[in-house]
Amino acid sequence: DSIYSHGAWAAVRGLSFPLLSDFHSKGAVAQLYGVYRENDGFSERALYIIDANGIIRWSHVSPYLHHVPDIYELFAALDALNQPASVAA
């Protein structure tokens, strides 16, 4: 979606972390992640959490084009990443 669409979505949900808008240059990042629908000219609805080292720590590709996953699912994924790793005894 466009920068403006992401901005409105983030504002309504109180999000303060950066979101990527891949609207121009038309799907370049979506193509790298394998979620660009070439025949349709847009990407699947996909969410990724990427850590400071550039490692994908969580991803969700929606099963339906207009499906937006529950925001609490995303928050739970973020919370899980912020938990210290458990140590096996």
C-alpha positions, 0 to 999 in steps of 0.5 A: 500500500501507499505511504499514506495508507500505511500512515493512516493504518498505523495511526489508527492502531497506535503503531510507532514502529516503521512500516515499509511501503513498497508502492513505488518502485512497484513491488521491488521488495515484494519481489525479493520476498517472493510475494509479488503477484506479477499478473495482478501488479501488486503483492500478497498481503504480507507482514514481516518482523525483521530484527536489527540484524536484518533477520526475519523473525516472524512472517505472515502471508495472508491466505486471502488478499483482503485479509488483515491479520489480527493486530494482537497476533502481531503484538504477540509476535513482537512480545515473544521476540522481546522475551529473553531466550530460555536456557535448557538445563 
